[in-house]
Amino acid sequence: RRGDAFAVLLLDMDRFKSVNDALGHDAGDAFLQQVADRLRSATRETDTVARLGGDEFAVLATGISSPSDLGLIVERILAAIRKPIELSGTRLNPTTSIGAALYPISGEDSDTLLAAADAAMYVAKKEGRNGFHIHDAELTRQIAQKLKAHAEKKGVTLPHFAVAWILNNQAISSVIAGPRTFEQLDFVYAPSAAERRI
C-alpha cells in the first residue's frame, strides 16, 4: 500500500480439532465466528483481516516498520483471542499460534511473505503454541539448510534454493535465492509432523 512497510500475519487456532470433535461442527463454526470478531476488534481500521480456510486467518497490518511495532499488535491480538468462549454450556479457553513476516525485510512479493509467515507460525507452534514468532534471516537459513540436505539425499542438484511448506494440501512457495519458480522444482520439502507440531 503506497510502498509503505507492512506485515503479514498468519494465525492458526491451537487444537481447534478438539472443539469440533467434542461439540460438533456447528459449535466449531460459531467458535470461529467469535474468533473472527475478536480479530476485527483487535486490529485497526487500516488493517485487513481474512479467513483463509479451516481455522486459519490472515492479517495484513499496515504501517509496520519494525519488530517492536509488530509485537504490540500481535500481543493485542493474542490477548483478544485468549478470552474464554462459552459454547453449548462449555467454557473454552482459545489460543492461537501466530507467524509474522515484515515487508520488505522478509520478502517483497506475496508468495515469499506468506511462506515466511507460515514458517514462523510453525516455529510458534513448536515453541509451545499460544504465542508468536517473527520471521528472520536465521529461520530462512535453517529452512534452506534442510532443503539442501533433502536435495542431496535425493541426488538433486539445485543451484538455487526454494522452500515449499505444505499446508492443507496446498503448497506455498518461497524463492530464497535465484530465479527458479516452485513449479520448476522436481521435489518439495515438507516439514515433518514433529516440526509442524499440529
Secondary structure by P-SEA (a helix, b strand, c coil): cccccbbbbbbbbcaaaaaaacccaaaaaaaaaaaaaaaaaaccccbbbbbccccbbbbbccccccaaaaaaaaaaaaaaaacccccccccccccbbbbbbccccccccaaaaaaaaaaaaaaaaaacccbbbbbcaaaaaaaaaaaaaaaaaacccccbbbbbbbcccbbbbbbcccccccccccbbbbbccccccc
